[in-house]
Amino acid sequence: MPRPEAPGLASLEGRIALVTGGSRGIGAAIAKLLAERGADVIVAARGLEQARLAADGIEAAGGRATALGLDVSDRAAVARIIGELVKERGRVDLLVNNAGLTRDNLLLRIKQEDWDAVIDTNLRGTFQVTRAVVPSMVRQRYGRIVSIASVVAQMGNAGQTNYAASKAGIIGMTKSLAREIASRNITVNAVSPGYIETDMTRQLTGDQQEKLKGIIPLGRLGRPEDVAEAAAFLLSDAASYITGQVINVNGGMYM
Ligand SMILES: NC(=O)c1ccc[n+]([C@@H]2O[C@H](COP(=O)([O-])OP(=O)(O)OC[C@H]3O[C@@H](n4cnc5c(N)ncnc54)[C@H](OP(=O)(O)O)[C@@H]3O)[C@@H](O)[C@H]2O)c1
C-alpha cells in the first residue's frame, strides 16, 4: 500500500491498533487510514464476515490487518477476547472506540431495551474495551486512545436522549481518563463527528438531509475519511502533547 504521507511524526509504523466497529462506515475508514500510515490493524465487529472483508481489503492494498469478532456490549466476551489478544500480540498501542449504534425515539416513547442497548454498546462498551486494553499500555508506558463521540452530545437532539447521553458520557470519560493516565505517557481524546455519510445516516430522508445541509456552514454531510484523518492525527506522535480534548469534525455545525 503506498504511504506517501506517512513519514515523520504522522507515521504509525510498527504500532498495533484495535478499531472497534471497524467493519464499515467511519470505523472502516479509520482502519484503512491507520494501515496506510503503517499500523498493524485489528478490525473488530460483531459480524466477523464483514470484519474479514474490511481486513482483506486492507491486506489486498498492501497493509496489515486481521479481523476479530467482538461484541463490545458483551462484558464477559470483551474481557476474555481482549485478554487473549493482548497475550497473543503482546500489546495494543492504539485503541479506537468507534463501535456504536442508535435506537432513536422520543423520551416518553423510548423502550427500556432501546435505552439499554445504546448505553450498553456506546458507553459501557467503550469503558469495557478501554479497561481491558489500558493495562498493557500502562506496562509499556505508551498508548493512544481515541473514542468517537458525536455532535449530538454537545448540541442535544430531540429523539436521541439515549444516544446523546451515551456520547456525552464518552466525553466525560475521555477527560477523566486522560487525567488518570497522562503520567504513563498515554493520551486519551475524543473525535466528535457531525453528520457523516454512513449506514447510520442513510436512513435520513432527502428532505432531512437538505435541512441539515442548511445548518452546516460547509454545506455538506461529512465523509468517513474526514473523521479518519482527525483520529489518525490524534493517534500519531504529531499529537503527543494533546490529551483530554474533543476534536470536532462537523463542517462547522457546532462551534
Ligand atoms: N454517521 C454519523 O453521522 C455519525 C455521527 C457522529 C458519531 N458517529 C459515531 O461514529 C461511530 C461509527 O458510526 P458509523 O456511522 O460508521 O456507523 P455504522 O456504519 O452503523 O457502523 C457501525 C460499526 O459498529 C459496529 N458495531 C455496532 N455495534 C457493535 C457492538 N456491540 N460491538 C462491536 N461492534 C459493533 C458495526 O458492526 P457490527 O454490526 O457487525 O457489529 C459497524 O462496524 C459510532 O460510534 C457512531 O455513533 C456517527
The ligand as an SDF file (V2000), in Angstrom:
LIG
                    3D

 48 52  0  0  0  0  0  0  0  0999 V2000
  -22.5250    8.5200   10.9160 N   0  0  0  0  0  0  0  0  0  0  0  0
  -22.6180    9.6170   11.6280 C   0  0  0  0  0  0  0  0  0  0  0  0
  -23.1890   10.6420   11.1820 O   0  0  0  0  0  0  0  0  0  0  0  0
  -22.0290    9.6950   13.0000 C   0  0  0  0  0  0  0  0  0  0  0  0
  -22.0010   10.9310   13.6390 C   0  0  0  0  0  0  0  0  0  0  0  0
  -21.4570   11.0350   14.9060 C   0  0  0  0  0  0  0  0  0  0  0  0
  -20.9450    9.9330   15.5270 C   0  0  0  0  0  0  0  0  0  0  0  0
  -20.9770    8.7240   14.8980 N   0  0  0  0  0  0  0  0  0  0  0  0
  -20.3990    7.5840   15.6210 C   0  0  0  0  0  0  0  0  0  0  0  0
  -19.3660    7.0240   14.8490 O   0  0  0  0  0  0  0  0  0  0  0  0
  -19.2850    5.6270   15.1020 C   0  0  0  0  0  0  0  0  0  0  0  0
  -19.3860    4.8710   13.7910 C   0  0  0  0  0  0  0  0  0  0  0  0
  -20.6250    5.2150   13.1740 O   0  0  0  0  0  0  0  0  0  0  0  0
  -20.9850    4.7900   11.6750 P   0  0  0  0  0  0  0  0  0  0  0  0
  -21.8720    5.8380   11.1550 O   0  0  0  0  0  0  0  0  0  0  0  0
  -19.7540    4.4100   10.9480 O   0  0  0  0  0  0  0  0  0  0  0  0
  -21.8790    3.5100   11.9960 O   0  0  0  0  0  0  0  0  0  0  0  0
  -22.2090    2.2220   11.0960 P   0  0  0  0  0  0  0  0  0  0  0  0
  -21.9270    2.4840    9.6630 O   0  0  0  0  0  0  0  0  0  0  0  0
  -23.5590    1.7990   11.5320 O   0  0  0  0  0  0  0  0  0  0  0  0
  -21.1120    1.1620   11.6190 O   0  0  0  0  0  0  0  0  0  0  0  0
  -21.1270    0.7800   12.9670 C   0  0  0  0  0  0  0  0  0  0  0  0
  -19.9820   -0.1640   13.2110 C   0  0  0  0  0  0  0  0  0  0  0  0
  -20.0260   -0.5550   14.5920 O   0  0  0  0  0  0  0  0  0  0  0  0
  -20.1350   -1.9720   14.6840 C   0  0  0  0  0  0  0  0  0  0  0  0
  -20.8830   -2.2940   15.8840 N   0  0  0  0  0  0  0  0  0  0  0  0
  -22.1650   -1.9580   16.2020 C   0  0  0  0  0  0  0  0  0  0  0  0
  -22.4830   -2.4610   17.4070 N   0  0  0  0  0  0  0  0  0  0  0  0
  -21.3850   -3.1210   17.8530 C   0  0  0  0  0  0  0  0  0  0  0  0
  -21.0860   -3.8630   19.0300 C   0  0  0  0  0  0  0  0  0  0  0  0
  -21.9910   -4.0500   20.0060 N   0  0  0  0  0  0  0  0  0  0  0  0
  -19.8510   -4.4070   19.1670 N   0  0  0  0  0  0  0  0  0  0  0  0
  -18.9260   -4.2450   18.1980 C   0  0  0  0  0  0  0  0  0  0  0  0
  -19.1480   -3.5620   17.0720 N   0  0  0  0  0  0  0  0  0  0  0  0
  -20.3660   -3.0100   16.9050 C   0  0  0  0  0  0  0  0  0  0  0  0
  -20.7850   -2.3980   13.3670 C   0  0  0  0  0  0  0  0  0  0  0  0
  -20.5090   -3.7330   13.0030 O   0  0  0  0  0  0  0  0  0  0  0  0
  -21.4580   -4.9730   13.5060 P   0  0  0  0  0  0  0  0  0  0  0  0
  -22.8680   -4.5060   13.3340 O   0  0  0  0  0  0  0  0  0  0  0  0
  -21.0700   -6.1220   12.6690 O   0  0  0  0  0  0  0  0  0  0  0  0
  -21.0790   -5.1740   14.9310 O   0  0  0  0  0  0  0  0  0  0  0  0
  -20.0830   -1.4440   12.4030 C   0  0  0  0  0  0  0  0  0  0  0  0
  -18.7790   -1.9040   12.1220 O   0  0  0  0  0  0  0  0  0  0  0  0
  -20.4130    5.3200   16.0740 C   0  0  0  0  0  0  0  0  0  0  0  0
  -19.9230    5.3400   17.3910 O   0  0  0  0  0  0  0  0  0  0  0  0
  -21.3690    6.4610   15.8690 C   0  0  0  0  0  0  0  0  0  0  0  0
  -22.1700    6.6900   16.9910 O   0  0  0  0  0  0  0  0  0  0  0  0
  -21.5000    8.5770   13.6650 C   0  0  0  0  0  0  0  0  0  0  0  0
  1  2  1  0
  2  3  2  0
  2  4  1  0
  4  5  1  0
  4 48  2  0
  5  6  2  0
  6  7  1  0
  7  8  2  0
  8  9  1  0
  8 48  1  0
  9 10  1  0
  9 46  1  0
 10 11  1  0
 11 12  1  0
 11 44  1  0
 12 13  1  0
 13 14  1  0
 14 15  2  0
 14 16  1  0
 14 17  1  0
 17 18  1  0
 18 19  2  0
 18 20  1  0
 18 21  1  0
 21 22  1  0
 22 23  1  0
 23 24  1  0
 23 42  1  0
 24 25  1  0
 25 26  1  0
 25 36  1  0
 26 27  1  0
 26 35  1  0
 27 28  2  0
 28 29  1  0
 29 30  1  0
 29 35  2  0
 30 31  1  0
 30 32  2  0
 32 33  1  0
 33 34  2  0
 34 35  1  0
 36 37  1  0
 36 42  1  0
 37 38  1  0
 38 39  2  0
 38 40  1  0
 38 41  1  0
 42 43  1  0
 44 45  1  0
 44 46  1  0
 46 47  1  0
M  CHG  2   8   1  16  -1
M  END
$$$$
